[in-house]
């Protein structure tokens, strides 16, 4: 059972048990909420995540994973694609590369670069960067797609968002840092 489902079961059962100790109208509402949490655990849905903008992929592209949290961010960098692509070929520049062993999974020269991050035998996250010419050919549209297995399941993903340690924010900052570095190079040389 996923850890977030365990959280729903424990929370739902606790609310129902507490409400049954001294029945009242307000406690009946809490018991109803507890029942709803138990139902969510049974069905496997993650309604708490939708309002937070967290997308869950129940059928990840990579085999061996039950579900992943999906992050999609994009940015336009005022440099031609031929100058932007080599930046992403350096593994330390990939979004959420961080800890673990990074392996380039696929590469379409100048257009797409995919990677996987493992911790021992366990796949931790994977993703790809797609590059397209922006209109006029003087800038590059960079789209990042990252899927990861959050510690603590989908509830762990929600908690990381609330605490400000969101992987989505980290990916967005990675893209902004890339734009700042690459566009600064153009101003220092041009």
Residue pairs with C-beta under 8 A, 6 or more apart in sequence:
1 9
2 44
2 66
2 67
2 153
2 154
3 152
3 153
3 155
3 156
4 46
4 152
4 153
4 154
4 155
4 156
5 41
5 44
5 153
6 41
7 153
7 155
8 37
8 38
8 40
8 41
9 37
9 38
9 41
11 34
11 37
12 33
12 34
12 35
12 36
12 37
12 38
12 40
12 41
13 34
13 38
14 34
15 30
15 31
15 33
15 34
15 37
16 31
16 34
16 35
16 38
18 27
18 30
19 27
19 28
19 30
19 31
19 34
20 27
20 31
40 46
40 47
44 58
46 54
46 56
46 154
48 154
48 155
48 158
49 55
49 56
49 154
49 157
49 158
52 158
52 161
52 162
53 168
54 69
54 154
54 157
54 158
54 161
54 168
55 69
55 70
55 71
55 72
56 67
56 68
56 69
56 70
56 154
57 67
57 68
57 69
57 70
57 147
58 66
58 67
59 67
60 67
60 68
60 147
61 126
61 147
62 68
62 116
62 123
62 126
62 147
64 123
65 123
65 149
67 149
67 154
68 125
68 147
68 148
68 149
69 147
69 148
69 149
69 150
69 154
69 157
69 167
70 145
70 146
70 147
71 95
71 96
71 127
71 144
71 145
71 146
71 147
71 148
71 167
71 168
71 171
72 143
72 144
72 145
72 146
73 95
73 143
73 144
73 168
73 171
73 172
73 175
74 141
74 142
74 143
74 144
74 175
75 141
75 142
75 175
75 176
75 178
75 179
76 134
76 139
76 140
76 141
76 142
76 179
77 84
77 139
77 140
77 142
77 178
77 179
77 182
77 183
78 138
78 139
78 179
78 183
78 186
79 139
79 140
79 182
79 183
79 185
79 186
80 133
80 137
80 138
80 139
80 140
81 110
81 131
81 132
81 133
81 140
82 110
83 182
84 131
84 140
84 142
84 178
84 182
85 109
85 110
85 111
85 113
85 131
87 93
87 178
87 181
87 182
88 94
88 113
88 129
88 131
88 142
88 178
89 113
91 97
91 102
91 104
91 115
93 174
93 178
94 102
94 113
94 115
94 127
94 129
94 174
95 127
95 129
95 144
95 146
95 170
95 171
95 174
95 175
96 117
96 125
96 127
96 146
96 148
96 167
96 170
96 171
96 174
97 115
97 117
98 117
99 117
99 119
100 117
100 118
100 119
100 124
100 125
101 117
101 118
101 119
102 115
102 116
102 117
103 115
103 116
103 117
103 118
104 113
104 114
104 115
105 114
105 115
105 116
105 126
105 128
106 112
106 113
106 114
106 128
107 113
107 114
110 131
111 130
111 131
111 132
112 128
112 129
112 130
112 131
113 128
113 129
114 126
114 127
114 128
114 129
115 126
115 127
115 128
116 123
116 125
116 126
117 123
117 124
117 125
117 126
118 124
123 149
124 148
124 149
125 146
125 147
125 148
125 149
126 146
126 147
126 148
127 144
127 145
127 146
127 147
128 144
128 145
129 142
129 143
129 144
129 145
130 142
130 143
130 145
131 140
131 141
131 142
131 143
132 140
132 141
132 143
133 139
133 140
133 141
134 140
134 141
142 175
142 178
144 171
144 174
144 175
146 167
146 171
148 167
150 156
150 157
150 160
150 167
152 159
157 167
160 166
160 167
161 168
